[in-house]
Amino acid sequence: MELADLTLLVEILDAGNLSEAARRLKMSRANVSYHLIQFEKSIGMQLIRRTTRRVEPTEIGMQLYEHGKTVQGALLAAQESVSTLGERLQGRVRLSVPSGYGQLVMSEWLIAFKRKYPDIVLDVMFENRVEDLLRDEVDIAVRVMPEPPPSLVARDMGPVHYVACAAVSFAKERGMPTQLEDLRVAPVITSTVIGKQLRVSAYLDQERYEVLLEPTLISENFLFLREAVLAGLGVGIVPEYVVADDVRQGTVVTTLDQWRLSIFGTNMYMLYMPNRHHTRATSIFIEFILDAAHNRQQNVTAA
């Protein structure tokens, strides 16, 4: 087994298909396919299952992939040690964050990080779907969920509190829901879970309840949802950070405050692959953001 064979396998699985791997390796697709077949013949086992769109590793293929990533990481670490000797910290961090949390909360942290480490490139995607970190070449993802996937390393960034809220104008004209069941018929403004009925989970005194919602306005963009709430279009069910400033200013009021509400989950997690090498830039970024998240949580608790 040659290092080049492991590198080829890693590149194919990271790319997701042979064509993309060929583009990244600056080889022809036929050449990539040939070398993969030769590698599988030398091992005597199938390493990759091919479909019309993607490739999937077999069990032995995944084991060799993890070994390949470890070797690749060690080489990168050695190169980084040489290239950064006596220089300012450099590197690239590829990050995927939720649209609302990323813009309303994390943007301040990201800007502070860039000011402190100007030579590190931040590549930030704002999206809400849980992507496959293996496929999309993202170093780190931040997501709200009930429980993190067991296949990923999950670092706790603190709880997420949803609130039922509305503009003062809406509250005066239409009134606010006073019972949990009122949300069934209220003009709800919220995000959604694709392919599933939208339900809000509610917790009170260790008891859990669910209410099926029929929203009047749905979007994955929480900044847009905030504008809709401020416009008096309905009752928003959104994370507290979306309307925290508006509540403090008195333009938005909340209701059902005795309930702990949740739609996507009750915790924010930082996720990354367990066996992927972290550059110094990525490692420092992880600790910087976790410190910021924990400091925010302490401030929220103290308030």
Buried (B, 14 or more C-beta within 10 A) or exposed (E): EEEEBBBBBBBBBBBBBBEBBBEBBEBEBEEBBEBBEEBBEEBEEEBBEEEEEBBEBBEBBBEBBBBBBBBBBEEBBEEBEEEBEEEEBBBEBBBBBBBBBBBBBBBEBBEEBEEEBEEBEBEEBBBBEBBBBBEBEBBBBBBBBEEBBEEBBBBBBBBBBBBBBBBBEBBEEBEBBEEBEBBBEBBBBBBBEEEEEBEBBBEEEEEEEEBEBEBBBEBBBBBBBBEBBBEBBBBBBBBBBBBBEBBEEEBBBBBBEEBBBBBBBBBBBBBBBEEBBBBBBBEBBBEBBBEBBEEBBEEBEEE
